[in-house]
Amino acid sequence: MDPMSLTALRNKLFKVVDHVIKTGIPAVIERNSHRLKIVLEEKKSKLDNLKPHDCIVGDPEDLVKLKVAEWGEENNL
């Protein structure tokens, strides 16, 4: 989309916003030789908020080979 003035944006604000939503192409506005953009924000996955934790003590491969009997489950019954 070609750069537009703030006055042009005011006259067709809803059309410009709908165009950005439909196409994903940012709208560029010029004001006093500065450029601004109206950009569609991408939805983030809830999984992006997860932080990695280093909570395994020892070798993780040992957990793959672990058998239930090794947990000492019989002793806890």
PDB file of N, CA, C and O in Angstrom, chain B, residues numbered from 101:
ATOM      1  N   MET B 101       0.839  -1.167   0.000  1.00  0.00           N
ATOM      2  CA  MET B 101       0.000   0.000   0.000  1.00  0.00           C
ATOM      3  C   MET B 101       0.893   1.242   0.000  1.00  0.00           C
ATOM      4  O   MET B 101       1.882   1.304   0.730  1.00  0.00           O
ATOM      5  N   ASP B 102       0.539   2.218  -0.817  1.00  0.00           N
ATOM      6  CA  ASP B 102       1.320   3.458  -0.895  1.00  0.00           C
ATOM      7  C   ASP B 102       1.139   4.277   0.381  1.00  0.00           C
ATOM      8  O   ASP B 102       0.082   4.221   1.010  1.00  0.00           O
ATOM      9  N   PRO B 103       2.166   5.037   0.765  1.00  0.00           N
ATOM     10  CA  PRO B 103       2.032   5.888   1.938  1.00  0.00           C
ATOM     11  C   PRO B 103       0.892   6.894   1.762  1.00  0.00           C
ATOM     12  O   PRO B 103       0.684   7.416   0.667  1.00  0.00           O
ATOM     13  N   MET B 104       0.165   7.160   2.831  1.00  0.00           N
ATOM     14  CA  MET B 104      -0.937   8.122   2.786  1.00  0.00           C
ATOM     15  C   MET B 104      -0.772   9.125   3.904  1.00  0.00           C
ATOM     16  O   MET B 104      -0.079   8.877   4.891  1.00  0.00           O
ATOM     17  N   SER B 105      -1.416  10.256   3.733  1.00  0.00           N
ATOM     18  CA  SER B 105      -1.362  11.288   4.770  1.00  0.00           C
ATOM     19  C   SER B 105      -2.332  10.919   5.888  1.00  0.00           C
ATOM     20  O   SER B 105      -3.177  10.037   5.737  1.00  0.00           O
ATOM     21  N   LEU B 106      -2.190  11.603   6.988  1.00  0.00           N
ATOM     22  CA  LEU B 106      -3.070  11.369   8.118  1.00  0.00           C
ATOM     23  C   LEU B 106      -4.511  11.782   7.787  1.00  0.00           C
ATOM     24  O   LEU B 106      -5.467  11.168   8.260  1.00  0.00           O
ATOM     25  N   THR B 107      -4.648  12.828   6.971  1.00  0.00           N
ATOM     26  CA  THR B 107      -5.980  13.270   6.545  1.00  0.00           C
ATOM     27  C   THR B 107      -6.649  12.208   5.685  1.00  0.00           C
ATOM     28  O   THR B 107      -7.837  11.932   5.853  1.00  0.00           O
ATOM     29  N   ALA B 108      -5.898  11.611   4.765  1.00  0.00           N
ATOM     30  CA  ALA B 108      -6.454  10.542   3.921  1.00  0.00           C
ATOM     31  C   ALA B 108      -6.830   9.338   4.768  1.00  0.00           C
ATOM     32  O   ALA B 108      -7.848   8.695   4.515  1.00  0.00           O
ATOM     33  N   LEU B 109      -6.024   9.031   5.765  1.00  0.00           N
ATOM     34  CA  LEU B 109      -6.346   7.924   6.659  1.00  0.00           C
ATOM     35  C   LEU B 109      -7.639   8.202   7.417  1.00  0.00           C
ATOM     36  O   LEU B 109      -8.480   7.315   7.566  1.00  0.00           O
ATOM     37  N   ARG B 110      -7.795   9.423   7.892  1.00  0.00           N
ATOM     38  CA  ARG B 110      -8.995   9.796   8.635  1.00  0.00           C
ATOM     39  C   ARG B 110     -10.247   9.622   7.767  1.00  0.00           C
ATOM     40  O   ARG B 110     -11.286   9.184   8.261  1.00  0.00           O
ATOM     41  N   ASN B 111     -10.153   9.958   6.493  1.00  0.00           N
ATOM     42  CA  ASN B 111     -11.299   9.878   5.595  1.00  0.00           C
ATOM     43  C   ASN B 111     -11.716   8.438   5.294  1.00  0.00           C
ATOM     44  O   ASN B 111     -12.894   8.174   5.051  1.00  0.00           O
ATOM     45  N   LYS B 112     -10.773   7.521   5.309  1.00  0.00           N
ATOM     46  CA  LYS B 112     -11.104   6.133   4.963  1.00  0.00           C
ATOM     47  C   LYS B 112     -10.498   5.134   5.955  1.00  0.00           C
ATOM     48  O   LYS B 112      -9.993   4.082   5.565  1.00  0.00           O
ATOM     49  N   LEU B 113     -10.557   5.477   7.213  1.00  0.00           N
ATOM     50  CA  LEU B 113      -9.940   4.650   8.262  1.00  0.00           C
ATOM     51  C   LEU B 113     -10.466   3.224   8.262  1.00  0.00           C
ATOM     52  O   LEU B 113      -9.677   2.279   8.291  1.00  0.00           O
ATOM     53  N   PHE B 114     -11.777   3.050   8.230  1.00  0.00           N
ATOM     54  CA  PHE B 114     -12.345   1.709   8.323  1.00  0.00           C
ATOM     55  C   PHE B 114     -11.994   0.865   7.099  1.00  0.00           C
ATOM     56  O   PHE B 114     -11.756  -0.336   7.227  1.00  0.00           O
ATOM     57  N   LYS B 115     -11.960   1.477   5.916  1.00  0.00           N
ATOM     58  CA  LYS B 115     -11.582   0.746   4.703  1.00  0.00           C
ATOM     59  C   LYS B 115     -10.116   0.311   4.775  1.00  0.00           C
ATOM     60  O   LYS B 115      -9.771  -0.805   4.385  1.00  0.00           O
ATOM     61  N   VAL B 116      -9.263   1.201   5.275  1.00  0.00           N
ATOM     62  CA  VAL B 116      -7.830   0.881   5.373  1.00  0.00           C
ATOM     63  C   VAL B 116      -7.619  -0.262   6.368  1.00  0.00           C
ATOM     64  O   VAL B 116      -6.875  -1.200   6.083  1.00  0.00           O
ATOM     65  N   VAL B 117      -8.261  -0.192   7.518  1.00  0.00           N
ATOM     66  CA  VAL B 117      -8.099  -1.233   8.533  1.00  0.00           C
ATOM     67  C   VAL B 117      -8.642  -2.565   8.013  1.00  0.00           C
ATOM     68  O   VAL B 117      -8.016  -3.608   8.203  1.00  0.00           O
ATOM     69  N   ASP B 118      -9.802  -2.532   7.359  1.00  0.00           N
ATOM     70  CA  ASP B 118     -10.348  -3.770   6.791  1.00  0.00           C
ATOM     71  C   ASP B 118      -9.415  -4.356   5.738  1.00  0.00           C
ATOM     72  O   ASP B 118      -9.281  -5.576   5.643  1.00  0.00           O
ATOM     73  N   HIS B 119      -8.767  -3.501   4.947  1.00  0.00           N
ATOM     74  CA  HIS B 119      -7.817  -3.974   3.921  1.00  0.00           C
ATOM     75  C   HIS B 119      -6.606  -4.642   4.571  1.00  0.00           C
ATOM     76  O   HIS B 119      -6.133  -5.677   4.102  1.00  0.00           O
ATOM     77  N   VAL B 120      -6.109  -4.043   5.650  1.00  0.00           N
ATOM     78  CA  VAL B 120      -4.954  -4.625   6.356  1.00  0.00           C
ATOM     79  C   VAL B 120      -5.335  -5.984   6.946  1.00  0.00           C
ATOM     80  O   VAL B 120      -4.551  -6.930   6.882  1.00  0.00           O
ATOM     81  N   ILE B 121      -6.532  -6.082   7.516  1.00  0.00           N
ATOM     82  CA  ILE B 121      -6.983  -7.349   8.094  1.00  0.00           C
ATOM     83  C   ILE B 121      -7.148  -8.407   7.006  1.00  0.00           C
ATOM     84  O   ILE B 121      -6.766  -9.562   7.197  1.00  0.00           O
ATOM     85  N   LYS B 122      -7.710  -8.017   5.880  1.00  0.00           N
ATOM     86  CA  LYS B 122      -7.988  -8.968   4.797  1.00  0.00           C
ATOM     87  C   LYS B 122      -6.713  -9.456   4.109  1.00  0.00           C
ATOM     88  O   LYS B 122      -6.576 -10.648   3.835  1.00  0.00           O
ATOM     89  N   THR B 123      -5.784  -8.547   3.830  1.00  0.00           N
ATOM     90  CA  THR B 123      -4.597  -8.903   3.049  1.00  0.00           C
ATOM     91  C   THR B 123      -3.362  -9.171   3.899  1.00  0.00           C
ATOM     92  O   THR B 123      -2.471  -9.911   3.481  1.00  0.00           O
ATOM     93  N   GLY B 124      -3.302  -8.575   5.090  1.00  0.00           N
ATOM     94  CA  GLY B 124      -2.103  -8.706   5.916  1.00  0.00           C
ATOM     95  C   GLY B 124      -1.011  -7.733   5.518  1.00  0.00           C
ATOM     96  O   GLY B 124       0.067  -7.740   6.112  1.00  0.00           O
ATOM     97  N   ILE B 125      -1.273  -6.885   4.508  1.00  0.00           N
ATOM     98  CA  ILE B 125      -0.297  -5.895   4.053  1.00  0.00           C
ATOM     99  C   ILE B 125      -0.423  -4.648   4.924  1.00  0.00           C
ATOM    100  O   ILE B 125      -1.513  -4.087   5.034  1.00  0.00           O
ATOM    101  N   PRO B 126       0.673  -4.201   5.548  1.00  0.00           N
ATOM    102  CA  PRO B 126       0.601  -3.030   6.423  1.00  0.00           C
ATOM    103  C   PRO B 126       0.240  -1.761   5.654  1.00  0.00           C
ATOM    104  O   PRO B 126       0.596  -1.615   4.484  1.00  0.00           O
ATOM    105  N   ALA B 127      -0.465  -0.848   6.313  1.00  0.00           N
ATOM    106  CA  ALA B 127      -0.760   0.476   5.759  1.00  0.00           C
ATOM    107  C   ALA B 127       0.291   1.442   6.296  1.00  0.00           C
ATOM    108  O   ALA B 127       0.601   1.430   7.488  1.00  0.00           O
ATOM    109  N   VAL B 128       0.835   2.276   5.419  1.00  0.00           N
ATOM    110  CA  VAL B 128       1.888   3.220   5.795  1.00  0.00           C
ATOM    111  C   VAL B 128       1.303   4.629   5.809  1.00  0.00           C
ATOM    112  O   VAL B 128       0.634   5.041   4.861  1.00  0.00           O
ATOM    113  N   ILE B 129       1.558   5.357   6.881  1.00  0.00           N
ATOM    114  CA  ILE B 129       1.086   6.724   7.042  1.00  0.00           C
ATOM    115  C   ILE B 129       2.290   7.626   7.189  1.00  0.00           C
ATOM    116  O   ILE B 129       3.229   7.307   7.919  1.00  0.00           O
ATOM    117  N   GLU B 130       2.266   8.753   6.498  1.00  0.00           N
ATOM    118  CA  GLU B 130       3.348   9.730   6.620  1.00  0.00           C
ATOM    119  C   GLU B 130       2.842  10.957   7.359  1.00  0.00           C
ATOM    120  O   GLU B 130       1.754  11.466   7.090  1.00  0.00           O
ATOM    121  N   ARG B 131       3.657  11.416   8.293  1.00  0.00           N
ATOM    122  CA  ARG B 131       3.314  12.618   9.067  1.00  0.00           C
ATOM    123  C   ARG B 131       4.611  13.321   9.421  1.00  0.00           C
ATOM    124  O   ARG B 131       5.441  12.768  10.143  1.00  0.00           O
ATOM    125  N   ASN B 132       4.795  14.543   8.918  1.00  0.00           N
ATOM    126  CA  ASN B 132       6.002  15.348   9.190  1.00  0.00           C
ATOM    127  C   ASN B 132       7.276  14.562   8.908  1.00  0.00           C
ATOM    128  O   ASN B 132       8.175  14.508   9.746  1.00  0.00           O
ATOM    129  N   SER B 133       7.350  13.968   7.757  1.00  0.00           N
ATOM    130  CA  SER B 133       8.487  13.167   7.267  1.00  0.00           C
ATOM    131  C   SER B 133       8.790  11.941   8.143  1.00  0.00           C
ATOM    132  O   SER B 133       9.892  11.395   8.089  1.00  0.00           O
ATOM    133  N   HIS B 134       7.822  11.517   8.938  1.00  0.00           N
ATOM    134  CA  HIS B 134       7.930  10.275   9.706  1.00  0.00           C
ATOM    135  C   HIS B 134       6.950   9.278   9.115  1.00  0.00           C
ATOM    136  O   HIS B 134       5.884   9.656   8.629  1.00  0.00           O
ATOM    137  N   ARG B 135       7.312   8.012   9.156  1.00  0.00           N
ATOM    138  CA  ARG B 135       6.436   6.962   8.653  1.00  0.00           C
ATOM    139  C   ARG B 135       5.976   6.068   9.795  1.00  0.00           C
ATOM    140  O   ARG B 135       6.758   5.666  10.657  1.00  0.00           O
ATOM    141  N   LEU B 136       4.690   5.774   9.771  1.00  0.00           N
ATOM    142  CA  LEU B 136       4.092   4.869  10.746  1.00  0.00           C
ATOM    143  C   LEU B 136       3.390   3.765   9.987  1.00  0.00           C
ATOM    144  O   LEU B 136       3.037   3.940   8.820  1.00  0.00           O
ATOM    145  N   LYS B 137       3.184   2.639  10.630  1.00  0.00           N
ATOM    146  CA  LYS B 137       2.521   1.513   9.980  1.00  0.00           C
ATOM    147  C   LYS B 137       1.363   1.012  10.840  1.00  0.00           C
ATOM    148  O   LYS B 137       1.442   0.965  12.067  1.00  0.00           O
ATOM    149  N   ILE B 138       0.302   0.644  10.158  1.00  0.00           N
ATOM    150  CA  ILE B 138      -0.783  -0.107  10.794  1.00  0.00           C
ATOM    151  C   ILE B 138      -0.554  -1.547  10.381  1.00  0.00           C
ATOM    152  O   ILE B 138      -0.669  -1.893   9.205  1.00  0.00           O
ATOM    153  N   VAL B 139      -0.232  -2.381  11.352  1.00  0.00           N
ATOM    154  CA  VAL B 139       0.176  -3.751  11.072  1.00  0.00           C
ATOM    155  C   VAL B 139      -0.751  -4.713  11.803  1.00  0.00           C
ATOM    156  O   VAL B 139      -1.141  -4.475  12.946  1.00  0.00           O
ATOM    157  N   LEU B 140      -1.095  -5.795  11.128  1.00  0.00           N
ATOM    158  CA  LEU B 140      -1.904  -6.842  11.734  1.00  0.00           C
ATOM    159  C   LEU B 140      -1.034  -7.639  12.696  1.00  0.00           C
ATOM    160  O   LEU B 140      -0.001  -8.181  12.304  1.00  0.00           O
ATOM    161  N   GLU B 141      -1.449  -7.708  13.941  1.00  0.00           N
ATOM    162  CA  GLU B 141      -0.673  -8.445  14.936  1.00  0.00           C
ATOM    163  C   GLU B 141      -1.016  -9.924  14.838  1.00  0.00           C
ATOM    164  O   GLU B 141      -2.187 -10.300  14.813  1.00  0.00           O
ATOM    165  N   GLU B 142       0.004 -10.747  14.784  1.00  0.00           N
ATOM    166  CA  GLU B 142      -0.187 -12.189  14.689  1.00  0.00           C
ATOM    167  C   GLU B 142      -0.581 -12.733  16.053  1.00  0.00           C
ATOM    168  O   GLU B 142      -0.044 -12.315  17.079  1.00  0.00           O
ATOM    169  N   LYS B 143      -1.516 -13.664  16.055  1.00  0.00           N
ATOM    170  CA  LYS B 143      -1.904 -14.301  17.303  1.00  0.00           C
ATOM    171  C   LYS B 143      -0.782 -15.226  17.757  1.00  0.00           C
ATOM    172  O   LYS B 143      -0.239 -16.008  16.976  1.00  0.00           O
ATOM    173  N   LYS B 144      -0.455 -15.116  19.019  1.00  0.00           N
ATOM    174  CA  LYS B 144       0.586 -15.983  19.568  1.00  0.00           C
ATOM    175  C   LYS B 144      -0.062 -17.230  20.152  1.00  0.00           C
ATOM    176  O   LYS B 144      -1.170 -17.191  20.688  1.00  0.00           O
ATOM    177  N   SER B 145       0.641 -18.302  20.035  1.00  0.00           N
ATOM    178  CA  SER B 145       0.194 -19.545  20.636  1.00  0.00           C
ATOM    179  C   SER B 145       0.388 -19.454  22.147  1.00  0.00           C
ATOM    180  O   SER B 145       1.331 -18.818  22.619  1.00  0.00           O
ATOM    181  N   LYS B 146      -0.491 -20.079  22.892  1.00  0.00           N
ATOM    182  CA  LYS B 146      -0.331 -20.112  24.343  1.00  0.00           C
ATOM    183  C   LYS B 146       0.960 -20.826  24.727  1.00  0.00           C
ATOM    184  O   LYS B 146       1.534 -20.563  25.783  1.00  0.00           O
ATOM    185  N   LEU B 147       1.408 -21.725  23.866  1.00  0.00           N
ATOM    186  CA  LEU B 147       2.646 -22.456  24.161  1.00  0.00           C
ATOM    187  C   LEU B 147       3.873 -21.555  24.073  1.00  0.00           C
ATOM    188  O   LEU B 147       4.914 -21.868  24.650  1.00  0.00           O
ATOM    189  N   ASP B 148       3.757 -20.419  23.344  1.00  0.00           N
ATOM    190  CA  ASP B 148       4.884 -19.493  23.257  1.00  0.00           C
ATOM    191  C   ASP B 148       5.198 -18.846  24.604  1.00  0.00           C
ATOM    192  O   ASP B 148       6.306 -18.350  24.807  1.00  0.00           O
ATOM    193  N   ASN B 149       4.233 -18.847  25.528  1.00  0.00           N
ATOM    194  CA  ASN B 149       4.446 -18.255  26.846  1.00  0.00           C
ATOM    195  C   ASN B 149       5.195 -19.179  27.800  1.00  0.00           C
ATOM    196  O   ASN B 149       5.645 -18.747  28.861  1.00  0.00           O
ATOM    197  N   LEU B 150       5.328 -20.443  27.428  1.00  0.00           N
ATOM    198  CA  LEU B 150       6.033 -21.385  28.296  1.00  0.00           C
ATOM    199  C   LEU B 150       7.517 -21.080  28.345  1.00  0.00           C
ATOM    200  O   LEU B 150       8.132 -20.739  27.334  1.00  0.00           O
ATOM    201  N   LYS B 151       8.074 -21.205  29.522  1.00  0.00           N
ATOM    202  CA  LYS B 151       9.512 -21.000  29.692  1.00  0.00           C
ATOM    203  C   LYS B 151      10.158 -22.348  29.935  1.00  0.00           C
ATOM    204  O   LYS B 151       9.616 -23.161  30.684  1.00  0.00           O
ATOM    205  N   PRO B 152      11.305 -22.608  29.322  1.00  0.00           N
ATOM    206  CA  PRO B 152      11.965 -23.892  29.552  1.00  0.00           C
ATOM    207  C   PRO B 152      12.472 -23.998  30.996  1.00  0.00           C
ATOM    208  O   PRO B 152      12.947 -23.025  31.581  1.00  0.00           O
ATOM    209  N   HIS B 153      12.356 -25.188  31.537  1.00  0.00           N
ATOM    210  CA  HIS B 153      12.830 -25.452  32.895  1.00  0.00           C
ATOM    211  C   HIS B 153      13.829 -26.603  32.851  1.00  0.00           C
ATOM    212  O   HIS B 153      13.608 -27.618  32.190  1.00  0.00           O
ATOM    213  N   ASP B 154      14.911 -26.423  33.554  1.00  0.00           N
ATOM    214  CA  ASP B 154      15.908 -27.485  33.649  1.00  0.00           C
ATOM    215  C   ASP B 154      15.629 -28.239  34.940  1.00  0.00           C
ATOM    216  O   ASP B 154      16.247 -27.973  35.971  1.00  0.00           O
ATOM    217  N   CYS B 155      14.682 -29.194  34.878  1.00  0.00           N
ATOM    218  CA  CYS B 155      14.241 -29.848  36.114  1.00  0.00           C
ATOM    219  C   CYS B 155      14.626 -31.320  36.178  1.00  0.00           C
ATOM    220  O   CYS B 155      14.322 -31.980  37.171  1.00  0.00           O
ATOM    221  N   ILE B 156      15.275 -31.850  35.170  1.00  0.00           N
ATOM    222  CA  ILE B 156      15.693 -33.253  35.213  1.00  0.00           C
ATOM    223  C   ILE B 156      17.087 -33.323  35.806  1.00  0.00           C
ATOM    224  O   ILE B 156      18.031 -32.721  35.294  1.00  0.00           O
ATOM    225  N   VAL B 157      17.199 -34.072  36.902  1.00  0.00           N
ATOM    226  CA  VAL B 157      18.509 -34.257  37.531  1.00  0.00           C
ATOM    227  C   VAL B 157      19.082 -35.559  37.002  1.00  0.00           C
ATOM    228  O   VAL B 157      18.483 -36.621  37.170  1.00  0.00           O
ATOM    229  N   GLY B 158      20.216 -35.480  36.377  1.00  0.00           N
ATOM    230  CA  GLY B 158      20.845 -36.676  35.823  1.00  0.00           C
ATOM    231  C   GLY B 158      20.666 -36.737  34.313  1.00  0.00           C
ATOM    232  O   GLY B 158      20.390 -35.732  33.659  1.00  0.00           O
ATOM    233  N   ASP B 159      20.829 -37.922  33.787  1.00  0.00           N
ATOM    234  CA  ASP B 159      20.771 -38.144  32.349  1.00  0.00           C
ATOM    235  C   ASP B 159      19.323 -38.417  31.926  1.00  0.00           C
ATOM    236  O   ASP B 159      18.714 -39.350  32.449  1.00  0.00           O
ATOM    237  N   PRO B 160      18.753 -37.643  31.004  1.00  0.00           N
ATOM    238  CA  PRO B 160      17.379 -37.874  30.559  1.00  0.00           C
ATOM    239  C   PRO B 160      17.182 -39.234  29.903  1.00  0.00           C
ATOM    240  O   PRO B 160      16.078 -39.776  29.931  1.00  0.00           O
ATOM    241  N   GLU B 161      18.214 -39.780  29.327  1.00  0.00           N
ATOM    242  CA  GLU B 161      18.108 -41.093  28.690  1.00  0.00           C
ATOM    243  C   GLU B 161      17.807 -42.188  29.713  1.00  0.00           C
ATOM    244  O   GLU B 161      17.212 -43.208  29.365  1.00  0.00           O
ATOM    245  N   ASP B 162      18.211 -41.988  30.973  1.00  0.00           N
ATOM    246  CA  ASP B 162      17.901 -42.962  32.017  1.00  0.00           C
ATOM    247  C   ASP B 162      16.395 -43.054  32.255  1.00  0.00           C
ATOM    248  O   ASP B 162      15.899 -44.115  32.636  1.00  0.00           O
ATOM    249  N   LEU B 163      15.672 -41.979  32.042  1.00  0.00           N
ATOM    250  CA  LEU B 163      14.220 -41.983  32.224  1.00  0.00           C
ATOM    251  C   LEU B 163      13.530 -42.804  31.133  1.00  0.00           C
ATOM    252  O   LEU B 163      12.489 -43.411  31.383  1.00  0.00           O
ATOM    253  N   VAL B 164      14.092 -42.826  29.947  1.00  0.00           N
ATOM    254  CA  VAL B 164      13.501 -43.584  28.841  1.00  0.00           C
ATOM    255  C   VAL B 164      13.572 -45.073  29.134  1.00  0.00           C
ATOM    256  O   VAL B 164      12.644 -45.814  28.806  1.00  0.00           O
ATOM    257  N   LYS B 165      14.649 -45.514  29.741  1.00  0.00           N
ATOM    258  CA  LYS B 165      14.868 -46.930  30.000  1.00  0.00           C
ATOM    259  C   LYS B 165      14.300 -47.384  31.354  1.00  0.00           C
ATOM    260  O   LYS B 165      14.386 -48.564  31.693  1.00  0.00           O
ATOM    261  N   LEU B 166      13.725 -46.462  32.123  1.00  0.00           N
ATOM    262  CA  LEU B 166      13.243 -46.759  33.462  1.00  0.00           C
ATOM    263  C   LEU B 166      12.040 -47.699  33.428  1.00  0.00           C
ATOM    264  O   LEU B 166      11.130 -47.521  32.619  1.00  0.00           O
ATOM    265  N   LYS B 167      12.040 -48.680  34.294  1.00  0.00           N
ATOM    266  CA  LYS B 167      10.941 -49.629  34.424  1.00  0.00           C
ATOM    267  C   LYS B 167      10.164 -49.303  35.690  1.00  0.00           C
ATOM    268  O   LYS B 167      10.724 -48.772  36.649  1.00  0.00           O
ATOM    269  N   VAL B 168       8.869 -49.622  35.691  1.00  0.00           N
ATOM    270  CA  VAL B 168       8.002 -49.287  36.815  1.00  0.00           C
ATOM    271  C   VAL B 168       8.510 -49.933  38.103  1.00  0.00           C
ATOM    272  O   VAL B 168       8.428 -49.319  39.166  1.00  0.00           O
ATOM    273  N   ALA B 169       9.018 -51.123  38.033  1.00  0.00           N
ATOM    274  CA  ALA B 169       9.489 -51.821  39.238  1.00  0.00           C
ATOM    275  C   ALA B 169      10.645 -51.069  39.892  1.00  0.00           C
ATOM    276  O   ALA B 169      10.868 -51.209  41.095  1.00  0.00           O
ATOM    277  N   GLU B 170      11.370 -50.287  39.132  1.00  0.00           N
ATOM    278  CA  GLU B 170      12.513 -49.548  39.672  1.00  0.00           C
ATOM    279  C   GLU B 170      12.086 -48.346  40.500  1.00  0.00           C
ATOM    280  O   GLU B 170      12.918 -47.760  41.192  1.00  0.00           O
ATOM    281  N   TRP B 171      10.820 -47.962  40.450  1.00  0.00           N
ATOM    282  CA  TRP B 171      10.340 -46.821  41.228  1.00  0.00           C
ATOM    283  C   TRP B 171      10.205 -47.188  42.704  1.00  0.00           C
ATOM    284  O   TRP B 171      10.093 -46.303  43.552  1.00  0.00           O
ATOM    285  N   GLY B 172      10.215 -48.449  43.008  1.00  0.00           N
ATOM    286  CA  GLY B 172       9.996 -48.885  44.383  1.00  0.00           C
ATOM    287  C   GLY B 172       8.528 -48.843  44.736  1.00  0.00           C
ATOM    288  O   GLY B 172       8.161 -48.602  45.886  1.00  0.00           O
ATOM    289  N   GLU B 173       7.691 -49.080  43.743  1.00  0.00           N
ATOM    290  CA  GLU B 173       6.246 -48.998  43.956  1.00  0.00           C
ATOM    291  C   GLU B 173       5.745 -50.057  44.931  1.00  0.00           C
ATOM    292  O   GLU B 173       4.835 -49.795  45.718  1.00  0.00           O
ATOM    293  N   GLU B 174       6.327 -51.244  44.885  1.00  0.00           N
ATOM    294  CA  GLU B 174       5.870 -52.299  45.792  1.00  0.00           C
ATOM    295  C   GLU B 174       6.071 -51.888  47.251  1.00  0.00           C
ATOM    296  O   GLU B 174       5.276 -52.269  48.110  1.00  0.00           O
ATOM    297  N   ASN B 175       7.094 -51.136  47.535  1.00  0.00           N
ATOM    298  CA  ASN B 175       7.384 -50.713  48.912  1.00  0.00           C
ATOM    299  C   ASN B 175       6.378 -49.660  49.396  1.00  0.00           C
ATOM    300  O   ASN B 175       6.165 -49.515  50.599  1.00  0.00           O
ATOM    301  N   ASN B 176       5.766 -48.933  48.469  1.00  0.00           N
ATOM    302  CA  ASN B 176       4.839 -47.851  48.842  1.00  0.00           C
ATOM    303  C   ASN B 176       3.408 -48.341  48.961  1.00  0.00           C
ATOM    304  O   ASN B 176       2.531 -47.545  49.297  1.00  0.00           O
ATOM    305  N   LEU B 177       3.128 -49.608  48.702  1.00  0.00           N
ATOM    306  CA  LEU B 177       1.749 -50.114  48.768  1.00  0.00           C
ATOM    307  C   LEU B 177       1.329 -50.428  50.161  1.00  0.00           C
ATOM    308  O   LEU B 177       0.198 -50.863  50.381  1.00  0.00           O
TER     309      LEU B 177
END
